[in-house]
């Protein structure tokens, strides 16, 4: 399984049926980023099959296992939301191509 880090990529490609793992952005647990949660918004041609939290103390983040379900071009949004308000506080857009 191919692994990507959101902080290191601006785009990636997958084949239909392929599974990959995407590490979310990372953020230290320091004010004002104490009560935030990772999120991943995907286009409709990719799905999340599993999510795991990072196993590191003092760092917000997650691992997302993704599966390409049909061909398409678009982008995903990955980042953090404020746990209290639901507002996006950090965000990155990554281009995604499924062939």
N, C-alpha and C positions, 0 to 999 in steps of 0.2 A: 504494500500500500504506500502510495506517495504521500509525503507529509510536507505541508507548507506552513510558514509563519506569517501571519497577517502583517506584522511589522516589517517584513522583508520583501514582500511581493506587491506588485501593482496589477498583475494579471496572471492567470493560469488557464490551462486547458484540460479537459477531461474527455474521455470517450463514453458513449452511452453504456450504462451498466457499470462503469468504473466507480470504485470507491476510493476516497482520499480522506486524509485527516488534515484539518486546518486548526492551527493554534491561534486563538484570538489575540488581539492586542494585549499588552500587559500594562498594568498600572499599579504602582506602589500604593499601599494602604496608608495614605497620609492626607491630612486636610487639604483641599475640600473633597477628596476622593475616598472617603471612608465608607459611605453607604451607596455604593454603585454595584451594578450587576452587568455581566457581559451579555451582549445580544448579537444575533446574526439574522439578517433579513436576506432571503434568497429569492431568485427568480423562480417561476413555477416549473422550470425544467430540472431543478435540483432539489433534493430533500435531505433533511438532517435525519440520520438513522440513530445517532447516539451523541450524548454530550457528557463530558467528564470535566470536573474542576481541576485546576492546576494543583499539584501536590506541594506547593511552596508556601511557606509562611510569609505574610506581609505583602503578597502580590495578588491582585485581582486578575482573573483570566479563566479561560476554559479551552478544552479541546473539543472540536466538533467533527464528527464523522459524517461525511457527505456522500451521497450517491447520485450520479447523473441518471435521470430517467428518460430524457429525450433530447434531441439536438436543439441547440439554441445559442443565442448570443445575448449578453446582458451584463449585469453587474450585481455584486452582493455588497451589502453594507454590514460592517462589523464595528463594534465599539462597546460603549458602556452607557447605561441609563441610570439616572438617579433613582434609587429604590423608593424614595418617598413620593416623588412627583411623576416619575415615568419619563421625564425629559431626557433627551440624548445629551450627554456631557462631553463625550469623545466619540469621533466617528471617522472611519476610513472607507473609501469606496474601492473595490477591487473588480476589474473586468474579468469576466468569465465566459469561456467558449466551450461548448459541448458539441463534439462531432460524432 
